């Protein structure tokens, strides 16, 4: 790996990896990735694991992932030490993600495999106060979606579908740093932020039918689907050896990598625009601006037939605005003042 270290002050190359423990940046080209994976697998599965603090830099086309965190004052934990994220909560969150991905992005159920990663809660100090941190990660290794679409389309729909679960506001426990701006780095499987901390490890797997595989049975799902891996050869990615029961542990960092590395078959392509959702605060501001800048609505409203047999109402000012004649699911808000809404809609 030393051959790929970016010296301090060198900014003409974009790093592919950073280390939280050795505090180094790396730029690993495609032709060197196979060797990188082999060396990393040997390190994270041996006594060197406590020294592995490798993170991947965010990329535009990346798997659907999620980071849930909750900070608790251990001295005032009224739940008697129980986790704020019980398995029932995790399964419900996964179910919401799977439904949104299937209904909004047309992802087939067979691809909606979700790997759940956990680690034990731990104590840390923040602003002179001891807090207890709980968390879990979600990773969909068969669904790659553009980072901006995760930020602007997927997460808002997750929050709209279930603003809260089990008394917890999803927006308060879902860390969205990974998809904001240029995105944040993500820990490689088996790596940790500090030698004294534990890594997130696979706890269970929930398939597209909602069945939960625990206690190591999740390995069977990945093996039976023959999860594809690729390596760079002759200027392109070609399929490498199949994952077996003996090599699965070594291949997990590759399976749970942010980088596509030839897994184009899992890329979700949005062929038609999807209507963006506004947060409640943004929606209030938008409505306020519309009321202050738009002319008063006309008294006469015209019913227009739609291709599916229903009708739409066209007006000058109305909420839930979509282009006339478009279907609701794939519509994009019209930039003009003439808008179309579903008749009898809320």
N, C-alpha and C positions, 0 to 999 in steps of 0.2 A: 504493500500500500504506500510505502514511502515514496515510490516513483510517481505517485499521483497527488502528492501533497502540494497545495498551493501556498507558496511562501507569503508571509505577511506583506501587504502592500501591492500584491499582484492582483489587479482587478480586470484584466483583459480577458479572463476566462471565468465562466460562470460555474461555481461549484455544484457538484451533483450530491455530495455528502458533507456533513459536518460531524465532528465528534464533541460530545458534551464533556467527556472525561479528559481527553488529551488536548482539547481546545485547538483542533486543527480543521482545515478545510481541504476537501479532496475534489478532484475532477477526474472521474473514471470514464474513459471513452467506451463506446459499445464493444470494441474488440477486446477490451480488458475485463468486461463484466463477468465472463464465465470464470476466470481465475479469481476475481474478487469474491464471487459467491462461494466458490470452493473453500477459499481461505477463511471467509467469515463463518461458514458452517462449521468448520473444524474448531474455530475459536469459541463460538457461542455455546457449543455443546460440550466443552471441556472446562477445566479449571480456570481458563482465561476469561470465562463469561463475565466475571465481576469487573473486568476492564473494558467491556464492550459498551460503548456509549454512542453508537453510530446512528445518525438520523439522515433520512433522505430529504433533499430539498423538494419543495412543492413543484408540481408540473401542471400544465393546463388540462390535459386529459388524464384523469386519475380515477382510481376506484372510489366508489361511494364509501365513505368512512364516517365515523361519528365518535366524539369524545365527550363523555358525560362525567362531570365532577361535582362533588358536594363537599363543602367544608363545614365541620361541626365542632362546636365547643365541647370537648370531652367531659368537662366538669358539669355541664348542664344538659347532657344528653338524656332527655326524658324517655327515650325509647329503650333504655336499658342495654345499650350497646348493639342493638339490632341495626343491620345495614339499611341505609335509606334507599338502596337499590336491590330489593329482593328479586329473586328469579322471575316472579310473576310480573314485576315492573319491566324488567328487561325484555321478557317475551312480548309484552304488549307494545313496547317501543319498536321492536323489530317488526311486529305485525303491521304497525302504522307505516313504517318505511316500505315494507314490501307492497302494501296496497297502493301507496302513492306512486312507487316506481312502476307498478304494473298498470295502473289506471291512467296515469299522466304520460308516462314515457313508453308505454307498450312493451315493457321488458317481460319476456316470457317467464312463467313461473319457474321453469327448470333452472333459470339463471339466478333466481333470487335467493341463493344460498348466502346466509349471513353467519360469519364467524364471530363469536362473542369472546372477548378477551378480558380477563380480570386479573387483579392482584390484591393482596391483602391491604386493608386500610393501614395508614401509617401516620405518625405524629410528626408535625413540622412546626417551625416557629414563623410567625408572621407579625411584623410590627410589635415585637415583644410579647406576643400572645401565642400560646400553644394551641394548635388546632389539629383536628383529626380529618384526614382527607380520604374520601371514598371515591371510587370511580370505576368505569368500565369503558371499553372501546368496542365499536362495531366495525366490521369490515366485510364488504361484499366483493369477493375476489372475481366474480363473473359479471360485474357491472362497472364499466368505466364510463364516466360522465364528465363533461367539461366542468372545470372548477367554477366558472362563472354561473353555469346552469345549476350547480349544486347550491350556490349562494343565493341566486335570484329566483330560482324556480322550485327546487326540491325542498330546502329548509323552510321557506315560507308556507308551503303546503303542509309540511309536517306540523308546524306550529298552528296552522289554521284547523287542521283535522283534530288535533288534541292539544289544546293550549295547556292542559294540566293532566297529570295522571297520578293517582294515589295521593292527591293533595299537594303535589309538587308541580310548579310551573316549569314546563319543558325549557322555556327560554332562559330560566335561571340556572339550569344544570347542564345545558348543551353548550359546549365551548365551540364557537364558530371561527376561531382564529385560523384554522387550517385553510379556509376558503376566502378569507378577507384579503383584499388587495392582491399582492403577489403570492399569498399563501404562506403558511408557516411550515417549518420542517416537521417531519413525522418520524418517530422512533422505528428503527428496523426491528423486526421481530427478534426478541432475545436480548435487545439492548436496554440500557437503563440510563437515567440521567446522572446518577452518582453511584460510585462503587458500593455505598451502604444501602442503596435502594434496590428493590426488586423489579424485574421487568413484567410487563403485561404478557400473560401466557394464555393459550387457548383454553377456555373453560367449557365451551359447548358450541354446537352448530345447529342452526335452525334452517331447515330446508324450505323450498318454495311452497310446500304444502302445509307449512306451519309445524311440522314435527321437530321436536327438540332432541338432539343427540348429545348425550352427556357421558361422563366417565370413560372417555377414550373412544366411545363408539363413533364419534365424529370423524375419526380417521377412516372408517369404512366408507363414508360418503365421498370423501376426496379421492380415495383409491378407486371406488367403483365408477366414478365419473371420468377417471383417467385425466385428471387436470393437466392441461398442456403447458409445457415450459419450452422456451426457445433460447437459442444462443446465436451470436453474431458470426456469420460465416460467409466469406466472399462478398461482403458489402450488403448483406441482408440478413434478416432473422430467419432461421430454419428451426424446425421442431427438434428438440433434443431428446434424450432418453426419457422413457416413461417413469413416473414416480411409482416406487414400490413401497411395501411396508417397511423395508430396510432403509430406504432413502427419504421417507416422508419428513422425518424430523429435520434432516439437513436441507430439504427443499422448502420448508415452511417460510423462511425469510424471503424466498423468491416468489412464492405463491401470494404472500401478504405484502408484496412490494408496491410502492406507489407507481413505479415505472411500468409502462405497458410491455416493453421488451418483446414485441412480436405478438402480443395477445389481442390483436385487432378484432378477432371474432367477438370479443366481449364489449367492444365500443358501442355505446348507445348513440345513434344518429337521430337527431330531431329534424324530421323532414319538413314540418310546418311550424310556424311560430306558436309559442305557448303563451297564453295571456299571463303577464306578470301580475303578481299579487302585491298589494301595498300593506304595510303594517297599519295598525289602527291609527297611530299618530300621523303617519304619512297620508293616510286616507282622509283624516280630518283636515289636514292642511290643504290637500287637493280640493276637497269640497269647499273649503273656505275661499280658496283662490277662485274656484269656478263661480261661486256666488258673487264675489266682488268684481270679477272682470267680465263675466259673460252677460249678454243681454237677457232680459226676462224671457221665460219660456213662452212659446206661442200657445195660444188657446186651442188652435186646431192641430190635432195630431192625426197622422195618416197611418193606417194599417197596411203593412206590406207583406205579401206572401213569402214564405221561405221554401227552400228546396225540399225540406222534410215535411211540408204540409202545415207547419205551425205558422204563426204570424208574429211580426215584430212591430214595435211602436217606435217611430222616429220622432225625435224632439230636439230642441235646441239645448236643453240643459236637463240632465238626468244622471243619476248614479248608475253604477254597473254598466258603463258605456263600452260598446263594441262596434266594430264596423258593420254597416248594414249588409245583410245577406250572409255574414260569416257564421260558421258553426261555433257555438260557445266554447267548446273544449280547446280549439286551436286558434282562437281569435286573438287579435292584438288590438289594444286600445287605439282608436282613431286619433290622429294628431289634430284633426279639424274639430269644429264645434258641432258639426252635424253627426249625431251618434245614433246608435240603434241598440235597443235593449229587448230582452225577451218579454213579450207581452205577459202580463199577469205575474211577472217576476217580483221577488221581494225587493 
